[in-house]
Amino acid sequence: MILQTHADTQMPLRVAAITDVAEGIRSFELVQPDGSELPPFTAGSHVKVQTPNGLLRKYSLCNDPAERHRYVIAVKRDDGGQGGSLSMHDEVQLGQTLPTSVPDNAFPLVENARSYVFIAGGIGITPVLSMIRSFGELPPASWKLYYLTRSPETTAFLEELKEPALKRNVVIHHDLGDPERAYDLWPVLEKPNAGHVYCCGPKGLMESVRDMSGHWSRSNIHFESFNEGGGVKADDKPFQVKLAKSGREFQVPVGKSILSVLREHGCDAASSCESGTCGTCRTALLEGEADHRDMVLYPEEMESQIMICVSRAKGERLVIDL
Ligand code: FES
């Protein structure tokens, strides 16, 4: 089968190492086939990878940005997903090439912060690990990581995070799949300060961090999601989106975002994370009621704004200011 290369995965990288880093989590080391340096990246960056079965997936880079010879990603196997992670786990072989994008960063580390709090749920550790690794032996500020996982067996990079140099800054908590055992983050977020909070993990974790941090300065709380396009819900329905400036109107089917439909029709719209966390695709909503699926908008903004990379319509039609 010949697969088309997506427009933004123009860099074929060779798989130089495959390592199981936890139960159901596999890391892949990607290098230039000719051994040359890779384009630089900053902590918190991600790349898009075309999986062997032709899907396009976004993965955070988890290695130290000082490394120029490799990108390291970690992929969690999701048996209930759309097949991208299964293809990575079951089909990728050592030595094969994977079409990959240049790195982009929708979750950048603020320089000169007074302190950093990292909250990682499960595979959400990957961008955070790159941030911590970028600190080296002389962190620019105090930092603390709260790493929340199901069990020791499913906890990636556990040994590294238990090393003496990191251990005092790392809290690792396993809930054993029991919501009653969820880690209480309220003592961490109760008193706002001038530090920055970075959260990456399942939507439920990010929503609870957002709810608990409403009294913080908005610019000090940062989210990263792997839920590209907002995911699909069982009761999703197609809807119409009308562009007020041109009068053009398109149908947005189930499983596609407004942003991807606009792109298919040649309409230009700015984006970065494409998972509802960075705010780049914020668009004024002129008519209709949105089904908001982002982590950016606050309640008072939801009637008049929409993140077109993830959010959908509650009714049959939206009119947006594009
Ligand atoms: Fe980041 Fe939409 S592109 S919120």
Boltz pocket constraint, residues with backbone or C-beta under 6 A from the ligand:
constraints:
  - pocket:
      binder: B
      contacts: [[A, 106], [A, 270], [A, 271], [A, 272], [A, 273], [A, 274], [A, 275], [A, 276], [A, 277], [A, 278], [A, 279], [A, 280], [A, 281], [A, 282], [A, 294], [A, 296], [A, 307], [A, 308], [A, 309], [A, 310]]
      max_distance: 6.0
